[in-house]
């Protein structure tokens, strides 16, 4: 038996068996970056020095998979891509809105505000 070939019956390559994870990660990062930058611009004093990063999964094992982790003393948030994409987004139609909600929750928790307050800064 020869190796597995996607060119079945001579019709040409029909597509990849694997989802391009780098493209998914890039889209996730773009949404996170845009949401964080928006909040930093609207709350410059409270979010001065805010740092954020993206990791695939949290390092500690628990029954509940967190979507993010904050370090208030370092003004840093780590967003976990796989729990958001694989657990939350398979039941959600609007990917961007859901990821932005995660960012709002994390930033609000970091600066001890209600997420809705972050959107209503006059």
C-alpha positions, 0 to 999 in steps of 0.5 A: 500500500502506498502512502496516503495521497489526497489526489484520489482518482486523478482529480487533483488535490482537494484540500489540506487534511489539517487546518492551518493553525498559524492562520487561525492563530494570526486571526485570533492575535489580530482580534486580541491586539485590536481590542487591547489597543482600543481599550488602552487608547480609551483608558490610557491612565488605567491601562498605562503599561498594559502588556498582553500575550497569547498562549495556546493552553494554560500550563496548569491542569484543572477541571476548568480551562481558563480563557485568560490569566491576569497578573495585576502587579505586572499589568499583564494578561495572557489569553489562551487561544485553544480554550476560546476557539475549541470550546467556546467558538464551536457554538458561537457564530460571531467569532470576533465579538466573542473574543472581544468579550473575553478581552473586555472581561480580562481587562475589566478584572485587571483594573477592577471595573465592570466590562460595560464601563470600559465601553462607556468612557466619555 
